[in-house]
Amino acid sequence: MATARIYLPAKTAMQSGTARTKSWVLDFEQASPKAIEPLMGWTSSSDTRQQVRLRFDSKEEAVAYCEQHGIPYRVFEPNPPRRRIMAYADNFAYTRRVPWTH
């Protein structure tokens, strides 16, 4: 049986907001390898669980769902952000440590 992954998705590089990053996601790891169809050259798989992606409001709800249905799971905790988010106006703040120059 495929193992489920429970994680909090990171925001993509193409967005500046935090939309779709507040809910926990449950998806399944690949159980069987993907194959290339000889006729069209498309990638296919016989594993349909890979197409399922469930969203939960909290990590505890996702874990409870897995335990209720007997699904083995792994929880991946989110990494803390590495940089401080600043506004553009902070470049010109009077309390800035290093003076801003061209």
N, CA, C and O atoms as a MOPAC input file, in Angstrom:
PM7 MOZYME 1SCF
protein

 N      0.83900 1    -1.17500 1     0.00000 1
 C      0.00000 1     0.00000 1     0.00000 1
 C      0.88700 1     1.24300 1     0.00000 1
 O      1.90600 1     1.28300 1     0.68900 1
 N      0.50500 1     2.23300 1    -0.75700 1
 C      1.28400 1     3.45400 1    -0.88200 1
 C      1.19900 1     4.28500 1     0.38900 1
 O      0.15900 1     4.33700 1     1.04500 1
 N      2.29000 1     4.92100 1     0.72000 1
 C      2.34300 1     5.78000 1     1.89700 1
 C      1.83700 1     7.16600 1     1.54000 1
 O      2.14300 1     7.69400 1     0.47100 1
 N      1.05500 1     7.75100 1     2.44500 1
 C      0.55000 1     9.09900 1     2.23200 1
 C      1.54000 1    10.09800 1     2.81300 1
 O      2.17600 1     9.84000 1     3.83500 1
 N      1.66000 1    11.23100 1     2.15200 1
 C      2.48600 1    12.33100 1     2.64600 1
 C      1.56800 1    13.43800 1     3.12700 1
 O      0.63400 1    13.81600 1     2.41900 1
 N      1.81200 1    13.95700 1     4.30200 1
 C      1.05500 1    15.07200 1     4.85000 1
 C      2.02600 1    16.22400 1     5.02700 1
 O      3.02000 1    16.09500 1     5.74300 1
 N      1.74900 1    17.34700 1     4.38300 1
 C      2.66500 1    18.47600 1     4.42900 1
 C      1.91600 1    19.78900 1     4.24400 1
 O      0.77300 1    19.80700 1     3.78600 1
 N      2.56100 1    20.86300 1     4.60000 1
 C      2.05400 1    22.20300 1     4.39600 1
 C      2.78100 1    22.75000 1     3.18000 1
 O      3.99300 1    22.95100 1     3.25000 1
 N      2.09300 1    23.00300 1     2.05600 1
 C      2.80200 1    23.38800 1     0.83300 1
 C      3.46400 1    24.75500 1     0.95600 1
 O      2.94500 1    25.65500 1     1.61700 1
 N      4.59400 1    24.89300 1     0.32200 1
 C      5.30000 1    26.16700 1     0.28300 1
 C      4.70400 1    27.02600 1    -0.81700 1
 O      4.09500 1    26.51500 1    -1.75600 1
 N      4.88100 1    28.31600 1    -0.69700 1
 C      4.37900 1    29.18200 1    -1.75800 1
 C      5.29300 1    29.07400 1    -2.96900 1
 O      6.49500 1    28.84500 1    -2.83400 1
 N      4.72500 1    29.23600 1    -4.12900 1
 C      5.51400 1    29.10500 1    -5.35200 1
 C      6.31900 1    30.37300 1    -5.59500 1
 O      6.04400 1    31.41900 1    -5.00700 1
 N      7.30100 1    30.27000 1    -6.45400 1
 C      8.12800 1    31.42700 1    -6.76900 1
 C      7.37000 1    32.44800 1    -7.61400 1
 O      7.80400 1    33.59400 1    -7.73400 1
 N      6.25900 1    32.04800 1    -8.19200 1
 C      5.50700 1    32.93600 1    -9.07300 1
 C      4.46200 1    33.77000 1    -8.33400 1
 O      3.75700 1    34.55900 1    -8.96300 1
 N      4.34700 1    33.61700 1    -7.03000 1
 C      3.35400 1    34.39400 1    -6.30300 1
 C      4.01600 1    35.10600 1    -5.13900 1
 O      4.99000 1    34.61300 1    -4.57000 1
 N      3.48500 1    36.26700 1    -4.79000 1
 C      4.04200 1    36.99700 1    -3.66700 1
 C      3.19500 1    36.81800 1    -2.42000 1
 O      3.66800 1    37.07700 1    -1.31300 1
 N      1.95000 1    36.37800 1    -2.57800 1
 C      1.07000 1    36.17400 1    -1.43700 1
 C      1.18200 1    34.77100 1    -0.88300 1
 O      2.00300 1    33.97100 1    -1.33000 1
 N      0.34500 1    34.48700 1     0.09500 1
 C      0.39400 1    33.18300 1     0.74800 1
 C     -0.87300 1    32.37800 1     0.46800 1
 O     -1.28600 1    31.57400 1     1.30400 1
 N     -1.49000 1    32.57900 1    -0.68200 1
 C     -2.69300 1    31.82200 1    -1.03400 1
 C     -2.34500 1    30.35000 1    -1.20800 1
 O     -1.26600 1    30.01500 1    -1.69600 1
 N     -3.25600 1    29.47600 1    -0.81000 1
 C     -3.11100 1    28.02600 1    -0.91800 1
 C     -1.93300 1    27.46700 1    -0.12000 1
 O     -1.42800 1    26.39100 1    -0.43900 1
 N     -1.49500 1    28.17900 1     0.90200 1
 C     -0.41100 1    27.67000 1     1.73700 1
 C     -0.83700 1    27.50400 1     3.18000 1
 O     -0.01200 1    27.16400 1     4.02800 1
 N     -2.08900 1    27.73100 1     3.47700 1
 C     -2.55600 1    27.64500 1     4.85600 1
 C     -3.20500 1    26.30100 1     5.19000 1
 O     -3.37000 1    25.98000 1     6.36700 1
 N     -3.57100 1    25.52000 1     4.19200 1
 C     -4.19100 1    24.22600 1     4.44900 1
 C     -3.16800 1    23.10800 1     4.23700 1
 O     -2.28100 1    23.21800 1     3.39000 1
 N     -3.30300 1    22.03800 1     5.01300 1
 C     -2.41400 1    20.88300 1     4.92300 1
 C     -2.86300 1    19.99000 1     3.77800 1
 O     -4.06100 1    19.85100 1     3.52900 1
 N     -1.91500 1    19.39000 1     3.08400 1
 C     -2.18700 1    18.56600 1     1.90400 1
 C     -1.81300 1    17.12200 1     2.20000 1
 O     -0.77900 1    16.84000 1     2.80600 1
 N     -2.67900 1    16.21200 1     1.75700 1
 C     -2.40200 1    14.78300 1     1.83500 1
 C     -2.37400 1    14.26500 1     0.41000 1
 O     -3.36900 1    14.36400 1    -0.30800 1
 N     -1.25000 1    13.71700 1    -0.00400 1
 C     -1.17900 1    13.03700 1    -1.29700 1
 C     -0.35500 1    11.76300 1    -1.13400 1
 O      0.31200 1    11.56700 1    -0.11800 1
 N     -0.40900 1    10.91700 1    -2.13000 1
 C      0.19700 1     9.58500 1    -2.03900 1
 C      1.48600 1     9.52500 1    -2.83100 1
 O      1.62700 1    10.14700 1    -3.88400 1
 N      2.42600 1     8.75700 1    -2.29500 1
 C      3.68100 1     8.52100 1    -3.00300 1
 C      3.44500 1     7.54300 1    -4.13800 1
 O      2.45200 1     6.81600 1    -4.15300 1
 N      4.35500 1     7.53600 1    -5.07300 1
 C      4.23900 1     6.68200 1    -6.25700 1
 C      4.43900 1     5.22600 1    -5.86500 1
 O      5.48400 1     4.86200 1    -5.32400 1
 N      3.43100 1     4.38500 1    -6.13900 1
 C      3.50200 1     2.96700 1    -5.78000 1
 C      4.12500 1     2.12700 1    -6.89300 1
 O      4.83500 1     1.16000 1    -6.61600 1
 N      3.86600 1     2.48600 1    -8.13900 1
 C      4.42700 1     1.74100 1    -9.26200 1
 C      5.12300 1     2.72600 1   -10.19800 1
 O      4.72400 1     3.88700 1   -10.29000 1
 N      6.15600 1     2.26500 1   -10.88800 1
 C      6.88200 1     3.18600 1   -11.76400 1
 C      6.04300 1     3.61400 1   -12.96700 1
 O      5.17300 1     2.87800 1   -13.43400 1
 N      6.32300 1     4.81200 1   -13.45300 1
 C      5.63000 1     5.30900 1   -14.63800 1
 C      6.24700 1     4.68000 1   -15.87900 1
 O      7.43200 1     4.34800 1   -15.90300 1
 N      5.42400 1     4.52300 1   -16.90400 1
 C      5.88600 1     3.91700 1   -18.14600 1
 C      5.54000 1     4.82800 1   -19.31700 1
 O      4.58300 1     5.60000 1   -19.25200 1
 N      6.30900 1     4.73500 1   -20.36500 1
 C      6.05400 1     5.51700 1   -21.57100 1
 C      5.27300 1     4.65100 1   -22.53900 1
 O      5.69000 1     3.54200 1   -22.87200 1
 N      4.14000 1     5.16400 1   -22.98800 1
 C      3.32800 1     4.41700 1   -23.95300 1
 C      4.03200 1     4.42100 1   -25.30400 1
 O      4.49500 1     5.46900 1   -25.75500 1
 N      4.12100 1     3.25800 1   -25.95800 1
 C      4.86900 1     3.19000 1   -27.21100 1
 C      4.18500 1     3.91200 1   -28.38100 1
 O      4.86600 1     4.38900 1   -29.28900 1
 N      2.87000 1     3.99500 1   -28.36800 1
 C      2.16500 1     4.59100 1   -29.49700 1
 C      2.29000 1     6.11500 1   -29.51500 1
 O      2.71800 1     6.68700 1   -30.51800 1
 N      1.92000 1     6.77700 1   -28.41500 1
 C      1.90500 1     8.23600 1   -28.38700 1
 C      3.11200 1     8.84100 1   -27.67900 1
 O      3.41500 1    10.01800 1   -27.87900 1
 N      3.80700 1     8.05600 1   -26.85600 1
 C      4.95400 1     8.56700 1   -26.13500 1
 C      4.58000 1     9.28000 1   -24.84700 1
 O      5.42900 1     9.93000 1   -24.23700 1
 N      3.32900 1     9.17300 1   -24.42000 1
 C      2.88400 1     9.80200 1   -23.17800 1
 C      3.34600 1     8.97600 1   -21.99400 1
 O      3.55900 1     7.76800 1   -22.09900 1
 N      3.49600 1     9.64900 1   -20.87100 1
 C      3.84700 1     8.95800 1   -19.63700 1
 C      2.56500 1     8.51300 1   -18.96000 1
 O      1.64300 1     9.30800 1   -18.77800 1
 N      2.50400 1     7.24500 1   -18.58900 1
 C      1.29700 1     6.72600 1   -17.95400 1
 C      1.67600 1     5.94300 1   -16.70600 1
 O      2.83200 1     5.57200 1   -16.50200 1
 N      0.66600 1     5.70500 1   -15.88000 1
 C      0.86600 1     4.94500 1   -14.66600 1
 C     -0.41800 1     4.19100 1   -14.35200 1
 O     -1.51300 1     4.66100 1   -14.66100 1
 N     -0.28200 1     3.03500 1   -13.74400 1
 C     -1.46200 1     2.27200 1   -13.35800 1
 C     -1.91600 1     2.63300 1   -11.94800 1
 O     -2.92900 1     2.12400 1   -11.46900 1
 N     -1.18100 1     3.49500 1   -11.29600 1
 C     -1.48300 1     3.90200 1    -9.92500 1
 C     -2.39500 1     5.13100 1    -9.94800 1
 O     -1.95500 1     6.23300 1   -10.27800 1
 N     -3.67200 1     4.93000 1    -9.59400 1
 C     -4.61800 1     6.05100 1    -9.61800 1
 C     -4.60300 1     6.85500 1    -8.31900 1
 O     -5.14900 1     7.95800 1    -8.28000 1
 N     -3.99600 1     6.33400 1    -7.26000 1
 C     -3.91800 1     7.09000 1    -6.01500 1
 C     -3.04900 1     8.32900 1    -6.15600 1
 O     -3.18200 1     9.27700 1    -5.38300 1
 N     -2.17100 1     8.32300 1    -7.12700 1
 C     -1.28700 1     9.45300 1    -7.34400 1
 C     -2.05300 1    10.69500 1    -7.80000 1
 O     -1.54600 1    11.81000 1    -7.67900 1
 N     -3.24400 1    10.51500 1    -8.31100 1
 C     -4.05100 1    11.63300 1    -8.79000 1
 C     -4.85700 1    12.28500 1    -7.67200 1
 O     -5.46000 1    13.33800 1    -7.87800 1
 N     -4.87300 1    11.67000 1    -6.49200 1
 C     -5.68500 1    12.16800 1    -5.38100 1
 C     -4.87400 1    13.15100 1    -4.55800 1
 O     -3.73900 1    12.86600 1    -4.17600 1
 N     -5.46300 1    14.31600 1    -4.28400 1
 C     -4.85700 1    15.30900 1    -3.40400 1
 C     -5.96100 1    15.86900 1    -2.52000 1
 O     -6.89300 1    16.50500 1    -3.01100 1
 N     -5.85700 1    15.63300 1    -1.22700 1
 C     -6.86200 1    16.09100 1    -0.27300 1
 C     -6.30000 1    17.25000 1     0.53500 1
 O     -5.11600 1    17.26800 1     0.87000 1
 N     -7.16000 1    18.22000 1     0.84800 1
 C     -6.75900 1    19.37100 1     1.66300 1
 C     -7.50100 1    19.34900 1     2.99100 1
 O     -8.69200 1    19.04600 1     3.05100 1
 N     -6.76600 1    19.67900 1     4.06100 1
 C     -7.32500 1    19.71000 1     5.41000 1
 C     -6.95300 1    21.03400 1     6.05600 1
 O     -5.94200 1    21.64700 1     5.71300 1
 N     -7.79000 1    21.47000 1     7.00200 1
 C     -7.52700 1    22.72600 1     7.70100 1
 C     -6.38900 1    22.60200 1     8.70500 1
 O     -5.71400 1    23.58900 1     8.99800 1
 N     -6.16800 1    21.40600 1     9.23300 1
 C     -5.09100 1    21.22700 1    10.20800 1
 C     -4.39000 1    19.88700 1     9.98500 1
 O     -4.90400 1    18.99500 1     9.31000 1
 N     -3.21400 1    19.78100 1    10.56800 1
 C     -2.43500 1    18.54900 1    10.46400 1
 C     -3.14000 1    17.41300 1    11.19800 1
 O     -3.10200 1    16.26400 1    10.76000 1
 N     -3.78200 1    17.74000 1    12.31700 1
 C     -4.46200 1    16.71600 1    13.10600 1
 C     -5.61700 1    16.08800 1    12.34100 1
 O     -5.86700 1    14.89000 1    12.47400 1
 N     -6.33100 1    16.88700 1    11.53500 1
 C     -7.42200 1    16.34500 1    10.71700 1
 C     -6.89400 1    15.36700 1     9.67500 1
 O     -7.50900 1    14.32900 1     9.43000 1
 N     -5.76800 1    15.68900 1     9.06600 1
 C     -5.18400 1    14.81400 1     8.05200 1
 C     -4.69600 1    13.50900 1     8.66900 1
 O     -4.86900 1    12.44000 1     8.08300 1
 N     -4.08700 1    13.59100 1     9.85000 1
 C     -3.61400 1    12.38900 1    10.53700 1
 C     -4.80200 1    11.52300 1    10.95600 1
 O     -4.75600 1    10.30000 1    10.82700 1
 N     -5.86800 1    12.15600 1    11.45800 1
 C     -7.06200 1    11.41100 1    11.85900 1
 C     -7.69900 1    10.70300 1    10.66600 1
 O     -8.18700 1     9.58100 1    10.80100 1
 N     -7.69800 1    11.35000 1     9.50100 1
 C     -8.24400 1    10.73200 1     8.28700 1
 C     -7.44700 1     9.47600 1     7.93200 1
 O     -8.03100 1     8.43800 1     7.61900 1
 N     -6.12200 1     9.56700 1     7.98000 1
 C     -5.27700 1     8.41100 1     7.65400 1
 C     -5.49100 1     7.27800 1     8.64300 1
 O     -5.58200 1     6.11600 1     8.24800 1
 N     -5.57100 1     7.60700 1     9.91600 1
 C     -5.76400 1     6.56100 1    10.92000 1
 C     -7.14900 1     5.92900 1    10.82200 1
 O     -7.30100 1     4.73100 1    11.05900 1
 N     -8.14900 1     6.71600 1    10.47700 1
 C     -9.50800 1     6.18900 1    10.34600 1
 C     -9.62000 1     5.21700 1     9.17900 1
 O    -10.34600 1     4.22500 1     9.25600 1
 N     -8.89600 1     5.50600 1     8.09200 1
 C     -8.97400 1     4.66300 1     6.89900 1
 C     -7.82900 1     3.65500 1     6.79900 1
 O     -7.73800 1     2.93200 1     5.80700 1
 N     -6.96400 1     3.59000 1     7.79300 1
 C     -5.87800 1     2.61300 1     7.80300 1
 C     -4.80800 1     2.88600 1     6.76700 1
 O     -4.23800 1     1.94800 1     6.20800 1
 N     -4.52400 1     4.13800 1     6.50000 1
 C     -3.52300 1     4.52300 1     5.49700 1
 C     -2.21800 1     4.84500 1     6.21300 1
 O     -2.20900 1     5.68400 1     7.11400 1
 N     -1.10800 1     4.19500 1     5.83500 1
 C      0.18500 1     4.57600 1     6.43000 1
 C      0.57500 1     5.98200 1     5.94900 1
 O      0.35200 1     6.33100 1     4.78900 1
 N      1.15400 1     6.77800 1     6.84200 1
 C      1.43700 1     8.17000 1     6.48100 1
 C      2.75700 1     8.62900 1     7.08500 1
 O      3.28300 1     8.02800 1     8.02100 1
 N      3.27400 1     9.71300 1     6.51600 1
 C      4.43400 1    10.42200 1     7.04600 1
 C      4.08700 1    11.90200 1     7.06000 1
 O      3.50800 1    12.42100 1     6.10600 1
 N      4.44100 1    12.57400 1     8.13600 1
 C      4.17000 1    13.99400 1     8.27900 1
 C      5.46900 1    14.75800 1     8.06200 1
 O      6.48600 1    14.44500 1     8.68100 1
 N      5.43800 1    15.75400 1     7.18800 1
 C      6.58400 1    16.61300 1     6.92700 1
 C      6.27400 1    17.99100 1     7.50500 1
 O      5.35900 1    18.67500 1     7.04600 1
 N      7.03900 1    18.38900 1     8.51000 1
 C      6.83100 1    19.69500 1     9.14000 1
 C      7.39000 1    20.78600 1     8.22400 1
 O      8.38300 1    20.56200 1     7.53300 1
 N      6.75900 1    21.96800 1     8.21200 1
 C      7.24600 1    23.04800 1     7.34400 1
 C      8.55800 1    23.62600 1     7.87200 1
 O      8.77600 1    23.68500 1     9.08200 1
 N      9.41700 1    24.04500 1     6.96700 1
 C     10.66700 1    24.70000 1     7.33400 1
 C     10.38500 1    26.16600 1     7.64000 1
 O      9.53400 1    26.77300 1     6.99000 1
 N     11.07700 1    26.74400 1     8.61300 1
 C     10.86200 1    28.16900 1     8.88800 1
 C     11.39300 1    29.01400 1     7.73200 1
 O     12.34100 1    28.61000 1     7.05900 1
 N     10.79300 1    30.18400 1     7.49500 1
 C     11.28700 1    31.03100 1     6.40200 1
 C     12.71300 1    31.49900 1     6.68700 1
 O     13.06400 1    31.78400 1     7.83200 1
 N     13.51700 1    31.57300 1     5.65500 1
 C     14.93000 1    31.91000 1     5.82800 1
 C     15.20900 1    33.39800 1     5.76400 1
 O     16.24700 1    33.85700 1     6.23900 1
 N     14.31000 1    34.14100 1     5.19200 1
 C     14.58200 1    35.56300 1     5.08500 1
 C     13.42900 1    36.36300 1     5.65700 1
 O     12.29300 1    35.89500 1     5.73200 1
 N     13.75400 1    37.58700 1     6.06100 1
 C     12.75600 1    38.47100 1     6.62000 1
 C     12.05700 1    39.18600 1     5.48200 1
 O     12.71100 1    39.70600 1     4.57700 1
 N     10.75300 1    39.21700 1     5.51800 1
 C      9.98100 1    39.87200 1     4.47500 1
 C      9.91200 1    41.35600 1     4.78200 1
 O      9.51900 1    41.76400 1     5.87500 1
 N     10.29800 1    42.15200 1     3.80500 1
 C     10.33200 1    43.60400 1     3.98500 1
 C      9.41700 1    44.27400 1     2.97900 1
 O      9.13900 1    43.73200 1     1.91000 1
 N      8.96700 1    45.42500 1     3.32900 1
 C      8.23400 1    46.25900 1     2.39500 1
 C      9.24000 1    47.14500 1     1.66400 1
 O     10.35200 1    47.35400 1     2.15000 1
 N      8.85800 1    47.66200 1     0.50600 1
 C      9.74000 1    48.52900 1    -0.25800 1
 C     10.05400 1    49.80400 1     0.52500 1
 O     11.15200 1    50.34900 1     0.41300 1
 N      9.10200 1    50.27500 1     1.31000 1
 C      9.30500 1    51.49500 1     2.09200 1
 C     10.38000 1    51.31700 1     3.16000 1
 O     10.95900 1    52.30400 1     3.61400 1
 N     10.65900 1    50.08200 1     3.56800 1
 C     11.70000 1    49.84400 1     4.57200 1
 C     13.09000 1    50.21100 1     4.05000 1
 O     13.99800 1    50.42800 1     4.85200 1
 N     13.28000 1    50.28400 1     2.75500 1
 C     14.56100 1    50.71100 1     2.19500 1
 C     14.88000 1    52.16000 1     2.54900 1
 O     16.05100 1    52.53500 1     2.61000 1
 N     13.86700 1    52.96900 1     2.78200 1
 C     14.04900 1    54.38600 1     3.03300 1
 C     13.73900 1    54.76600 1     4.48100 1
 O     13.59700 1    55.95100 1     4.78600 1
 N     13.63300 1    53.79800 1     5.36500 1
 C     13.28700 1    54.07400 1     6.75800 1
 C     14.42400 1    54.80500 1     7.46100 1
 O     15.59900 1    54.56900 1     7.18100 1
 N     14.06100 1    55.68900 1     8.37000 1
 C     15.04700 1    56.45500 1     9.13400 1
 C     15.83000 1    55.55200 1    10.07600 1
 O     16.98100 1    55.84200 1    10.40100 1
 N     15.22100 1    54.47000 1    10.51100 1
 C     15.87100 1    53.57200 1    11.46700 1
 C     16.67100 1    52.45900 1    10.79600 1
 O     17.04500 1    51.48600 1    11.45200 1
 N     16.93300 1    52.58900 1     9.52300 1
 C     17.69800 1    51.57900 1     8.78100 1
 C     19.12400 1    51.53500 1     9.29800 1
 O     19.70400 1    52.58000 1     9.59200 1
 N     19.71000 1    50.32800 1     9.41700 1
 C     21.06300 1    50.18600 1     9.96700 1
 C     22.11900 1    50.80200 1     9.04900 1
 O     22.99700 1    51.54100 1     9.49400 1
 N     22.01300 1    50.48400 1     7.78300 1
 C     22.97900 1    50.98900 1     6.81300 1
 C     22.26500 1    52.03100 1     5.94300 1
 O     21.18100 1    51.75600 1     5.42800 1
 N     22.84700 1    53.21000 1     5.77400 1
 C     22.16100 1    54.22200 1     4.95600 1
 C     21.99400 1    53.73600 1     3.51600 1
 O     22.86700 1    53.07300 1     2.95600 1
 N     20.85500 1    54.08400 1     2.94000 1
 C     20.56200 1    53.67200 1     1.57400 1
 C     21.13800 1    54.70600 1     0.61400 1
 O     20.85700 1    55.89800 1     0.74300 1
 N     21.93700 1    54.26100 1    -0.34100 1
 C     22.49500 1    55.16200 1    -1.35500 1
 C     22.41400 1    54.45900 1    -2.69700 1
 O     22.18000 1    53.25400 1    -2.78100 1
 N     22.61200 1    55.23600 1    -3.72900 1
 C     22.62000 1    54.64900 1    -5.08700 1
 C     23.93100 1    54.01700 1    -5.32300 1
 O     24.16400 1    53.46100 1    -6.39600 1

